[in-house]
Amino acid sequence: MGAQKALSIGVTPFIAIVMGTMTGVFGGLIRDVICREIPLVFKGELYATTCIIGSSFFCLAQYLDLSMTTSMLIGMMTTLLLRLMAIHWHWSLPVFSKPS
C-alpha cells in the first residue's frame, strides 16, 4: 500500500520501494510493540527484505502497465510467499550479538 500511494503521487520507483518497505516494517513493528513482544525485524528474520522484494515487484508490474489489482496481487503474493518460505526453511539474516 505504501508503494502504491507513493507511485500515485509521482515519486520515483526507488522512493516507492522505500515507502512500501517502511509501511510493511513499521506496521509489524507497531503490532509487536503493542503485543509486548520483541519486534520480528530485530530478530534477524527475513521481514524487511521480503518487503523490499515485494515492493520492487509491485513497481515493476506498474512499470509494465499491468492493472492496479494485478500489480497489488503480484507484490503481496511475492512478499507472502518469500515470508512463508523463510519461515519454513528457517532463512534469516545475521544479527549482532555480544562477543563471548
C-alpha positions in Angstrom: 0.0 0.0 0.0 2.9 2.4 0.8 4.4 1.8 -2.7 1.1 2.2 -4.4 0.4 5.5 -2.6 3.9 6.8 -3.4 3.7 6.0 -7.1 0.2 7.6 -7.2 1.8 11.0 -6.2 4.5 10.7 -8.8 7.7 9.7 -7.0 10.4 7.6 -8.4 10.2 3.8 -8.1 13.1 3.8 -5.7 11.3 6.1 -3.3 8.1 4.0 -3.8 10.1 0.8 -2.8 11.4 2.6 0.3 7.9 3.7 1.3 6.5 0.3 0.7 9.2 -1.2 2.9 8.6 1.3 5.6 4.9 0.7 5.6 5.3 -3.0 6.0 8.1 -2.9 8.6 6.7 -0.2 10.8 3.2 -1.7 10.7 4.7 -5.0 12.0 6.9 -3.1 14.5 3.9 -1.3 16.0 2.0 -4.6 16.2 4.8 -6.3 18.1 5.3 -3.4 20.5 1.6 -3.2 21.3 1.7 -7.0 21.9 4.7 -6.5 24.2 6.9 -8.8 22.0 10.4 -8.3 20.6 9.8 -7.0 17.0 10.5 -9.6 14.3 12.6 -7.1 12.4 15.1 -7.1 15.3 15.3 -10.9 15.4 17.1 -11.4 12.1 14.1 -12.9 10.3 13.5 -12.0 6.6 11.0 -9.3 7.2 12.2 -6.0 5.7 14.0 -7.9 2.9 10.7 -9.5 1.8 9.0 -6.1 1.8 11.8 -4.7 -0.4 11.4 -7.5 -2.9 7.6 -7.4 -2.9 7.6 -3.6 -3.3 10.1 -4.0 -6.2 7.8 -6.5 -7.9 4.8 -4.2 -7.5 6.8 -1.3 -9.0 7.9 -3.5 -11.9 4.4 -4.6 -12.6 3.3 -0.9 -12.6 6.1 -0.1 -15.0 4.9 -2.8 -17.3 1.4 -1.2 -17.3 -0.4 -4.0 -15.6 -3.6 -3.2 -13.8 -3.5 -1.9 -10.3 -5.2 -5.1 -9.0 -2.7 -7.4 -10.8 0.2 -5.3 -9.6 -1.0 -5.4 -6.0 -1.6 -9.1 -6.1 1.9 -9.7 -7.6 3.5 -7.5 -4.8 1.5 -9.1 -2.0 1.9 -12.7 -3.2 5.7 -12.2 -3.7 6.0 -10.8 -0.2 3.8 -13.5 1.4 5.5 -16.4 -0.4 9.0 -15.2 0.4 8.0 -14.7 4.1 6.4 -18.2 4.2 9.5 -19.8 2.6 11.7 -18.0 5.1 9.7 -19.3 8.0 9.5 -22.9 6.6 13.2 -23.2 5.7 14.5 -21.1 8.7 16.1 -18.4 6.5 17.4 -15.5 8.4 19.9 -12.6 8.2 22.9 -12.4 10.5 22.3 -10.4 13.7 24.6 -8.6 16.0 25.5 -10.4 19.2 27.7 -9.8 22.2 31.2 -11.0 21.9 31.8 -14.1 24.0 
